[in-house]
């Protein structure tokens, strides 16, 4: 068996080896540290003891601003509320079909804020929630 040959990025450039765009830049920034310790395995062959790869972070990467972080947080919150509302109908339907007390208790606990909103009869939110959940209760 032939030993593996490690080639650095400069040698690849000499051989006309090119990677597309950012992959090439990341490849050039990657440095590989190879530690060879002489030792023998059971067959009496030399062995490599450790292999460690170290990558450096690109210095020109921009950090997100406070406005960007706030925008992402707002989008996550709106998505959560949307999914919370959308899942209320199917979960109400499953809760009615399953008749499994722990599941019913957890659905009632999770959707207690919507129940309070419907019970307080806040228009138009309560009528929208009743209509949507009613689609699944039939």
C-alpha positions, 0 to 999 in steps of 0.5 A, a space after each residue: 500500500 502506498 502512503 498518502 501524500 498531503 498536498 498544500 494549497 500552493 502546490 495545487 495552484 502550481 498544478 492548475 487546480 481551481 475551486 469555484 468562488 468562496 470554496 477556493 478562498 475557504 480552502 486556502 484559509 484552511 491549514 492542516 497540522 499533521 503530527 507523526 509519531 513513530 510507532 508500530 502497530 501489530 504488523 510492525 508497520 509505522 503508523 500516524 498518531 494524530 491528525 488535526 485540522 485548524 481553520 481560520 475565520 475570515 476577518 472581512 466577515 461582517 457582524 450582524 447589526 442590532 437592527 438585523 438582529 431585531 429584524 430576525 427576532 421579530 420575524 421569528 416571533 411572528 412566525 411562532 404566532 402564525 404557527 401557534 394559531 394555525 396548529 390550534 385547529 388540528 390540535 383541537 380536532 386531535 384532542 377531540 378524537 383521541 380522548 387521551 387525558 395527558 394530551 388533552 391537558 397539555 393542549 388546553 394548557 398550551 392554548 389557554 391564551 386563545 381560550 381566554 381571548 375567546 371567553 373574553 369575546 374580543 371582537 374580531 379575534 374571538 370570532 376568527 378563532 371560533 370560525 377557524 377551530 370550528 372548521 376542525 371540530 365538525 
